[in-house]
């Protein structure tokens, strides 16, 4: 009996030791490209990245999902696992303030951005772009383009607070002023093949019949990037950027909102 007790004690101590070794890795920062994004640590100096952002209550929307950037591992890697990893540039930091209180989000300073070298929706006639933003001002939240020029689609906030799918187009009549300092909000842009639909927090708020082709080679989140010389965006927080190669239905957009907000 005594031998059995000693054996189990040794196993327990070993397991605790292994847990300590694998969970206590401490980092001041994680290289993410040309920027200096800082990986958060707790009071003991332990890295807190890699916490699962999964919602076990509601069902995720994965139909047509080709890129997903949730920043939970303190990087801009594509969690959908289909290449198209992002590179973080400029002054940024990973934060615990997220739409559902789990995982990580990314704070982008005024001249910071995430660059994805290959645009996965180039040439597609229908697609969906969805992202959560907080404390945002004017400028590009999301953009596509190449050779120092922008292309559709983008999510651009005018200085007056109006939402456009490009800086060059007066595309929607919806104003986002009430969202800019009122917590996290999910903005979703859907191209159905017949026109654009704009959703805020899972609800359809505007639409039009514009069917501009996607010709940009790359995509980015944030401003002051290499897509255009006049690119800019006020500082903001971003999380759960999703790119779908299909047009989500109104029901699916609502389902996605419920999945990510809880």
Buried (B, 14 or more C-beta within 10 A) or exposed (E): EEEEEEEEEEEEEEEEEEEEEEEEEEBEEBEBBEBBBBBBBEEEEEBBBEEEBEBEEBEEBEEBBBBBBBBBBBBBBBBBEEEBBBBBBBBBBBBEBBBBEBBBBBBBBBBBBBBBEEBBBBEBEBBBBBBBBBBBBBBBBBBBBBEEEBBBBBBBBBEEBBBBBBBEBEBBEBBBEEBBEEEBBBBBBBBBEBEBBBBBBBEBBBBBEBBBEBBBBBBBBBBBBBBBEEBBBBBBBBBBBBBBBBBBBEEBBBBBBBBBBE
